[in-house]
Amino acid sequence: MRYRTLGRTGLRISEVGYGAWGIGKQMWRGADDRESLQALHLAVENGLNFIDTALVYGDGHSERLVGQFLRQCSQRIYVATKVPPKNLRWPARGTLEEVFPSRHIQASVEQSLRNLQLDRIDLLQLHVWNPEWLNHEEWHECLTDLQSAGKVAHTGVSVNDHHPESAVALVESGKVATVQVIYNLFDQTPEDQLLRACAEHDVGVIARVPFDEGALTGAITPETTFPKKDWRNLYFAGDRKQQVHQRVQRLRKLLDGEVATLPELALRFCLHHPAVTTVIPGMRSRKHVEENLAASGRPPLSDQLLERLRRHRWEKNFYPE
């Protein structure tokens, strides 16, 4: 496992982190707590030291499971979590008072600390962002107060789906130490502005959705079905599975001696960019851990392959608006 510095936080974290949405179980069906704990232990045994969760994942179940794991683990693990929007709307909608009033941020932090059984959160992120809030001081003062009180070490935001440009001014303002953003082979838009701004202002980048919710693993075909109440029924609705399958088949043709599998290609693409600190694939089993952690430490992708991958950029948004 290789490690990178998370912007000006100074934290040295594994370049492959643990995305803990799936182990919350509520929207991703099929996770098993025992298997999830085994996966977490295997990940740490193989050098992973960064876990990203959120208060809203499984209504706190993901945080509580991570807290249970931390009590069993003797190694130093850096934990990031997120304050959900008060109105529970994604992407960000509403005024700052409707979405992130100070009392809501504070109450969310207290609940996350209880769930995680921690005295301090290493990285607290606002789970949505609206650039209209940039010059409102309430949210920033609240986060600063939580840092002063010792309850939060560092702060950041999770950028709205497919709108990385919305966080550029925030990065330039110096008000956050990190951003979390969708970045993958299909959605390469962070490269247009955001990643450059982060590099210039020493802001750490957490790349989420590296597999495009499973599409880039090659597991989605026109015949794929998901359990009832699994949110992927919405994400891959209509003819989206067919669209994904056709595009992924074209990506398969790029696999050769340089890259062996589609998941490896997806993760190494995210990690090729020097502004990216860590990529956080969801991992609900030991098999996921073994496959994903193997991407760390591999050589950089060749310029020739990167040039070919640029052609697979896909301007789309499957997330409900």
Protein Blocks (a to p, Z undefined) as FASTA:
>chain_A
ZZddehjnopacdfbdcdfklmnommmghiafklmmmmmmmmmmnopacdcddfkggghm
lmmmmmmmmmmpcbdcddddddddfklpacdedjfklmmgfklmmmmmmmmmmmnopabd
fbacdfbdcfklmmpmklmmmmmmmmmnopafbdcddddehilklmmmmmmnopafbdcd
dddfklmmlmmmmmmmmmmnopacddehklgnolmnopacfkbccdehiaklmmmgcjll
mmmmmmmmmmmmmgcfkbmbfklmmmmmmmmpmklmbdcdddfbfklmmmmmmmgopacd
dfklmmmmmmmgccddfbdZZ
